[in-house]
Amino acid sequence: MIETPYLLFLGDAPDPLAAKVAQGIRDWRPDNAVGQYRMEGCKADLGLPDMTLAEAKAAGAKTLVIGVANRGGVISAAWKKVLVAALEEGFDLASGLHNLLRDEEDLSAVARATGRVLHDVRVPSVKYPIADGKPRAGKRLLAVGTDCSVGKMYTTLAMDAEMKNRGMKSSFRATGQTGILITGDGVPLDAVVADFMAGSIEWLTPENDPDHWDVIEGQGSLFHISYSGVTLALIHGGAPDALVLCHEPTRPHLRGLPDHPVPSLEALRDLSLTMARVANDRAEVVGVSVNTQHLSEDEARSYCAEVEARMGLPTVDPFRHGAGRLVDALAGL
Amino acid sequence: MIETPYLLFLGDAPDPLAAKVAQGIRDWRPDNAVGQYRMEGCKADLGLPDMTLAEAKAAGAKTLVIGVANRGGVISAAWKKVLVAALEEGFDLASGLHNLLRDEEDLSAVARATGRVLHDVRVPSVKYPIADGKPRAGKRLLAVGTDCSVGKMYTTLAMDAEMKNRGMKSSFRATGQTGILITGDGVPLDAVVADFMAGSIEWLTPENDPDHWDVIEGQGSLFHISYSGVTLALIHGGAPDALVLCHEPTRPHLRGLPDHPVPSLEALRDLSLTMARVANDRAEVVGVSVNTQHLSEDEARSYCAEVEARMGLPTVDPFRHGAGRLVDALAGL
């Protein structure tokens, strides 16, 4: 759908976290990223060659992907200058921003005049059905978190990669804009109309070979009141056989909700399992994925060991320790 | 907003339940309903005078309200014939259907030509915020159900009416098309974009007097996989102090989901309370509302008595027994 390879636009990213879309593409589809485009003051660096538009064009790049979040939800004049130049240079544009490229009159006009395509991957392009809850062949895994942004996408991408390495049948199923930009396909769940949320996930994970795994990217958290409905639609539409619990142990409170404490992994396990079994009575929690980026190597190892002993579940940080033990845990299912 | 009184269009309703929109208007705003319009094969009957368009016009009706659901999401040619004739006759049209009147080229064209208005109450007319989970003054009650269409709207309308009769401060908060058609205001939650669901309910139930009750219409069920995400957004956005459990005891399975059994009231109580306390740790279950329409008077009485003894909660069918005991149960909160 989106022409590859990409030039990754990092804009004026205020910090590396703001460029997590670009980082995800670079980590999981490095062959798709020929270079990075950074503006003055950019605080992110993917370690890719810095390229001008002309250099990237010469290197074969087809699409400029906006790999950075925009401040205040506005596409700034400084960004526009680059985006318009990219269209003139012959690039398509792809974006997962809330405010759409197609809603910007100047970008639309230049895209029409140059015959280039604006991909707004946040906007559903499919008329999804209402979920019917019918059992379907194939196996499904879903990442659920104690909070938003704790590593659910990373965990499922890492598991999918490990499963493919082992020759298992596996498909990463993207449910957010980053995952869609990485894989070129998926459901932008947070932009789907309420009634069709669960149906969109059934659509995304259709009947398949009995030994095929859909590895579904999680969203939000059952405990995060802003987005919990999205999470539950994902659990009930995906009807997972396997759940992986995701956690970031240093958060003072839920992201964006200062009045709301982070729940325990035990609370997440119990509530997720109860909810998953409404849709699939074979659902099991198979492991724990800890995002230890704010811990030292030793702290990370001992934290994971402590959780593993306490909960009786394989516990790793897939970034540090690999996803092998989480994939091992699927053997019995 | 919508001109009254109404002629209620029942179409070719396959069963009485399909006409619940019309039934709700007839029950709660009888003065607004001058008659019903039924097509051949209609299996619903509100006990209102059957009228032709001309008869209803002569009786003073201003708006033809589509009071019946069309599963499959298509406005049929047979319906169109009546709707076009109604516009020609001088009626406005009002609808809560998923597929919009305004999206039908012929209806739009005839409405323009005749100067009539098409009201699509299902379409959000507000840009809702993302929920912030901040505590706010005032009290809130929410109806939750073991299934869809078990009487949640009826229960909350009855409680609101009873509370107003007693001089309590109370506002019925509509979250679906029927409630909106009845009261002229509310959030069409199932048509809200996923990320803004909980925020729309915070918006609908803002800070208020400490002794004011928002009586919030429920939607779906935590156990109904097609719509459970909508239900959870309602629980977390509404952050209710009081929950009323709603149940219809004769269902063979969840509505539209033949593979899914109806959960017990105990399961509903436990899961709803767990979920509600994520948002509001003072949440309590205060009573049970049973829809006994398929039971005899004796069966209804003994069923409610059995549930009341088993669960230790006031249990009534508000249609048969009034909502007084459910309102009594709010006294301590």
Chai-1 contact restraints between the chains, C-beta under 6 A:
chainA,res_idxA,chainB,res_idxB,connection_type,confidence,min_distance_angstrom,max_distance_angstrom,comment,restraint_id
A,I130,B,S226,contact,1.0,0.0,6.0,A-B,restraint_1
A,A131,B,I225,contact,1.0,0.0,6.0,A-B,restraint_2
A,A131,B,S226,contact,1.0,0.0,6.0,A-B,restraint_3
A,G133,B,I225,contact,1.0,0.0,6.0,A-B,restraint_4
A,G133,B,L257,contact,1.0,0.0,6.0,A-B,restraint_5
A,G133,B,H260,contact,1.0,0.0,6.0,A-B,restraint_6
A,D190,B,A194,contact,1.0,0.0,6.0,A-B,restraint_7
A,D190,B,D195,contact,1.0,0.0,6.0,A-B,restraint_8
A,A191,B,V193,contact,1.0,0.0,6.0,A-B,restraint_9
A,V192,B,A194,contact,1.0,0.0,6.0,A-B,restraint_10
A,V193,B,A191,contact,1.0,0.0,6.0,A-B,restraint_11
A,A194,B,D190,contact,1.0,0.0,6.0,A-B,restraint_12
A,A194,B,V192,contact,1.0,0.0,6.0,A-B,restraint_13
A,A194,B,M197,contact,1.0,0.0,6.0,A-B,restraint_14
A,A194,B,V230,contact,1.0,0.0,6.0,A-B,restraint_15
A,D195,B,D190,contact,1.0,0.0,6.0,A-B,restraint_16
A,M197,B,A194,contact,1.0,0.0,6.0,A-B,restraint_17
A,M197,B,G229,contact,1.0,0.0,6.0,A-B,restraint_18
A,A198,B,I225,contact,1.0,0.0,6.0,A-B,restraint_19
A,A198,B,S226,contact,1.0,0.0,6.0,A-B,restraint_20
A,F223,B,V278,contact,1.0,0.0,6.0,A-B,restraint_21
A,I225,B,A131,contact,1.0,0.0,6.0,A-B,restraint_22
A,I225,B,G133,contact,1.0,0.0,6.0,A-B,restraint_23
A,I225,B,A198,contact,1.0,0.0,6.0,A-B,restraint_24
A,I225,B,H236,contact,1.0,0.0,6.0,A-B,restraint_25
A,I225,B,A279,contact,1.0,0.0,6.0,A-B,restraint_26
A,S226,B,I130,contact,1.0,0.0,6.0,A-B,restraint_27
A,S226,B,A131,contact,1.0,0.0,6.0,A-B,restraint_28
A,S226,B,A198,contact,1.0,0.0,6.0,A-B,restraint_29
A,S228,B,L232,contact,1.0,0.0,6.0,A-B,restraint_30
A,S228,B,H236,contact,1.0,0.0,6.0,A-B,restraint_31
A,G229,B,M197,contact,1.0,0.0,6.0,A-B,restraint_32
A,G229,B,G229,contact,1.0,0.0,6.0,A-B,restraint_33
A,G229,B,L232,contact,1.0,0.0,6.0,A-B,restraint_34
A,G229,B,A233,contact,1.0,0.0,6.0,A-B,restraint_35
A,V230,B,A194,contact,1.0,0.0,6.0,A-B,restraint_36
A,L232,B,S228,contact,1.0,0.0,6.0,A-B,restraint_37
A,L232,B,G229,contact,1.0,0.0,6.0,A-B,restraint_38
A,L232,B,L232,contact,1.0,0.0,6.0,A-B,restraint_39
A,A233,B,G229,contact,1.0,0.0,6.0,A-B,restraint_40
A,H236,B,I225,contact,1.0,0.0,6.0,A-B,restraint_41
A,H236,B,S228,contact,1.0,0.0,6.0,A-B,restraint_42
A,L257,B,G133,contact,1.0,0.0,6.0,A-B,restraint_43
A,H260,B,G133,contact,1.0,0.0,6.0,A-B,restraint_44
A,V278,B,F223,contact,1.0,0.0,6.0,A-B,restraint_45
A,A279,B,I225,contact,1.0,0.0,6.0,A-B,restraint_46
